Amino acid sequence: MSAETPAAAGQFTRRRLQFRAWRGARPFWAGLFVALGGLPIAYFPYANLQIGHLTLAMSTTAGAGSLIIGVLLVVLGISLWFQKHVRVFAGVAAILLALVSIPVSNLGGFLIGFLFALVGGAMAVSWVPGEPPQAEPPLEGKGTDDAPEGVVPAADDTAFPGFPEPGTQASGPAVPGPRGGLDDGEPSQALTAPGAHDLSGTSPANGANGRHSAG
């Protein structure tokens, strides 16, 4: 294997891709069928069939008309390759010429040229060029946090209901302080003297029940 083989393979691949792109941008198969249809229509009226020592001439009185129809079909097929904007006119003309070739050119080249020209003309009429993909235009302005301009960013999803956000002061009722300290300068219930709120009538001062001392 020579060293030029990879380069030759790469060049062949590049040429094949270029031909594929060129073929996809025009009604290639329609032009090919129309051109192929014109060959048997123009050939058979001037051909001679040899059967042993017998020569069979297939020419007719309209041989010139068959030649004109065949040449026009070949020209229309080539025009479809290089002038794709005439595809509708060329397709309709190919269909009409294929129909005219039936009585003029041996049933349209024994139906071979007629079928090729008819199918190629229909494909040319129905062919539509594809639209190239359009790139999306970039955004001109952006808002906060890379959002588009004019769009308000959503609230923080991590905030919990009932709790103030960081950096703000709560406006709700104050939480009561501890019961073991001083509330507004006054001793709390835990520091009051024992028995101050005792309603049973027993006082540690007299050590007796209130009902007995009253009696």
Phi and psi in degrees as a GROMACS rama.xvg file:
@    title "Ramachandran Plot"
@    xaxis  label "Phi"
@    yaxis  label "Psi"
@TYPE xy
-81.21  165.338  SER-2
-74.5091  -15.9381  ALA-3
-84.9265  -5.84397  GLU-4
-63.8611  -47.4173  THR-5
-60.3209  -37.8313  PRO-6
-66.8883  -40.4004  ALA-7
-65.8797  -38.8134  ALA-8
-65.7031  -39.862  ALA-9
-65.2932  -38.5559  GLY-10
-67.2748  -39.3137  GLN-11
-64.291  -40.6339  PHE-12
-64.458  -40.6111  THR-13
-64.2544  -41.8528  ARG-14
-65.3166  -38.6088  ARG-15
-66.084  -40.0618  ARG-16
-68.1334  -37.0423  LEU-17
-65.22  -40.8533  GLN-18
-66.0875  -37.3512  PHE-19
-64.7012  -41.1132  ARG-20
-65.649  -40.9431  ALA-21
-64.849  -40.0997  TRP-22
-68.2053  -35.721  ARG-23
-74.7654  -13.0731  GLY-24
-94.7486  9.63422  ALA-25
-155.149  161.376  ARG-26
-74.7605  75.8106  PRO-27
-67.5873  -50.9813  PHE-28
-67.3514  -33.0306  TRP-29
-63.5228  -45.4659  ALA-30
-64.4251  -36.0321  GLY-31
-66.6368  -43.2434  LEU-32
-66.4318  -39.2912  PHE-33
-65.4992  -42.9534  VAL-34
-66.1498  -39.5541  ALA-35
-67.4186  -32.1602  LEU-36
-67.6714  -28.5647  GLY-37
-75.0431  -22.3179  GLY-38
-67.8294  -53.013  LEU-39
-67.3034  -29.3344  PRO-40
-65.3336  -39.1546  ILE-41
-82.7648  -20.5175  ALA-42
-88.9927  -47.0796  TYR-43
-61.2446  -36.2103  PHE-44
-64.8262  -17.3499  PRO-45
-110.715  7.30951  TYR-46
-94.1241  152.777  ALA-47
-121.398  131.229  ASN-48
-101.06  121.665  LEU-49
-93.7395  120.772  GLN-50
-121.721  92.3496  ILE-51
65.4911  -120.245  GLY-52
-95.902  8.78682  HIS-53
-103.334  129.66  LEU-54
-106.014  122.073  THR-55
-107.672  114.896  LEU-56
-91.5785  125.999  ALA-57
-100.319  11.5016  MET-58
-74.8548  148.583  SER-59
-120.429  177.545  THR-60
-70.4151  -18.4325  THR-61
-102.707  36.2879  ALA-62
-61.8015  -37.643  GLY-63
-65.8584  -38.9843  ALA-64
-65.0232  -37.5382  GLY-65
-64.9108  -40.191  SER-66
-64.416  -40.8557  LEU-67
-64.9973  -42.9336  ILE-68
-63.2977  -43.8642  ILE-69
-63.1503  -43.6858  GLY-70
-65.386  -40.4177  VAL-71
-63.4319  -39.2364  LEU-72
-65.147  -39.4851  LEU-73
-65.4003  -40.9978  VAL-74
-65.2159  -40.3603  VAL-75
-64.8025  -37.99  LEU-76
-64.0827  -41.3499  GLY-77
-70.0644  -34.3977  ILE-78
-64.5137  -32.8362  SER-79
-65.4851  -25.8254  LEU-80
-77.4609  -40.8392  TRP-81
-108.717  -12.9679  PHE-82
-132.96  74.62  GLN-83
-71.1877  -15.3301  LYS-84
-73.5999  -10.3325  HIS-85
-100.868  23.2761  VAL-86
-64.6221  -36.2855  ARG-87
-69.2165  -46.931  VAL-88
-62.1481  -45.0548  PHE-89
-66.1422  -37.6143  ALA-90
-65.7062  -45.1607  GLY-91
-64.7621  -41.5358  VAL-92
-64.4569  -37.587  ALA-93
-66.3317  -38.1937  ALA-94
-66.7564  -42.5486  ILE-95
-65.2621  -42.0915  LEU-96
-66.0386  -34.7238  LEU-97
-65.367  -38.5689  ALA-98
-69.1353  -37.7606  LEU-99
-68.9405  -28.5832  VAL-100
-70.5628  -13.8424  SER-101
-66.2148  -50.6845  ILE-102
-83.1433  -15.8653  PRO-103
-94.4625  -41.9232  VAL-104
-122.11  68.4307  SER-105
50.3806  55.6335  ASN-106
58.0373  41.2313  LEU-107
67.1137  45.8635  GLY-108
66.0595  47.1447  GLY-109
54.8315  43.1247  PHE-110
66.0947  -5.5712  LEU-111
-73.2259  -54.8227  ILE-112
-65.9178  -34.8464  GLY-113
-61.5168  -46.6758  PHE-114
-66.9315  -42.2063  LEU-115
-61.6176  -45.7617  PHE-116
-68.9008  -36.0097  ALA-117
-67.8259  -45.4571  LEU-118
-67.3111  -42.4182  VAL-119
-63.2224  -39.684  GLY-120
-65.4908  -39.9103  GLY-121
-65.5603  -39.4403  ALA-122
-65.924  -35.763  MET-123
-67.436  -39.0698  ALA-124
-68.2466  -37.5153  VAL-125
-87.0356  -5.6224  SER-126
-75.8766  137.67  TRP-127
-132.531  131.693  VAL-128
-66.4056  143.57  PRO-129
-78.4951  151.258  GLY-130
-90.5186  132.986  GLU-131
-68.0814  149.054  PRO-132
-65.159  135.583  PRO-133
-95.2134  131.22  GLN-134
-78.6199  143.239  ALA-135
-72.8828  132.748  GLU-136
-70.0024  142.669  PRO-137
-69.7435  154.092  PRO-138
-71.2223  131.677  LEU-139
-73.7935  -43.8229  GLU-140
-129.265  151.883  GLY-141
-128.69  146.331  LYS-142
-94.6702  -148.428  GLY-143
-72.5211  141.033  THR-144
56.5959  45.0424  ASP-145
59.7898  24.3397  ASP-146
-88.4715  153.106  ALA-147
-60.8833  152.772  PRO-148
-64.5482  135.591  GLU-149
92.4463  -4.84652  GLY-150
-101.722  124.672  VAL-151
-81.5437  128.213  VAL-152
-65.4414  148.172  PRO-153
-69.3282  157.808  ALA-154
-69.7784  160.676  ALA-155
-67.0036  123.803  ASP-156
-76.1354  -10.4064  ASP-157
-87.2377  -6.20057  THR-158
-74.4851  137.668  ALA-159
-100.36  144.418  PHE-160
-68.0477  138.878  PRO-161
91.9386  -8.71834  GLY-162
-115.847  137.903  PHE-163
-71.1484  153.365  PRO-164
-73.1397  157.078  GLU-165
-60.1304  134.767  PRO-166
91.6004  0.0157216  GLY-167
-116.816  158.292  THR-168
-101.644  135.448  GLN-169
-68.7934  139.604  ALA-170
-108.271  5.77819  SER-171
-83.7266  -174.897  GLY-172
-65.2665  147.162  PRO-173
-72.2652  148.08  ALA-174
-79.593  130.756  VAL-175
-61.3922  145.183  PRO-176
-77.5699  178.718  GLY-177
-67.6815  147.357  PRO-178
-81.5337  -10.1152  ARG-179
-94.11  5.44726  GLY-180
-119.131  -149.173  GLY-181
-103.802  130.134  LEU-182
-106.626  107.663  ASP-183
56.5019  40.6289  ASP-184
82.7063  -2.80244  GLY-185
-108.459  145.644  GLU-186
-66.1005  144.887  PRO-187
-78.9451  175.665  SER-188
-62.3996  -26.9162  GLN-189
-73.1824  -19.9475  ALA-190
-102.921  2.88639  LEU-191
-74.8928  159.896  THR-192
-66.0304  145.486  ALA-193
-69.0974  138.071  PRO-194
84.6489  3.22352  GLY-195
-68.8045  -30.6393  ALA-196
-112.342  23.5803  HIS-197
-83.9062  121.507  ASP-198
-102.506  9.18349  LEU-199
-80.7074  -9.68284  SER-200
88.8357  -0.907741  GLY-201
-96.0494  126.704  THR-202
-118.632  136.225  SER-203
-69.1366  -10.5663  PRO-204
-74.378  -44.583  ALA-205
-97.8501  -17.0117  ASN-206
70.8802  8.06312  GLY-207
-124.093  165.731  ALA-208
-72.8157  146.624  ASN-209
-66.1365  -30.7493  GLY-210
-72.8742  -37.8609  ARG-211
-68.293  -39.4452  HIS-212
-68.705  -31.7319  SER-213
-70.8338  -31.8362  ALA-214
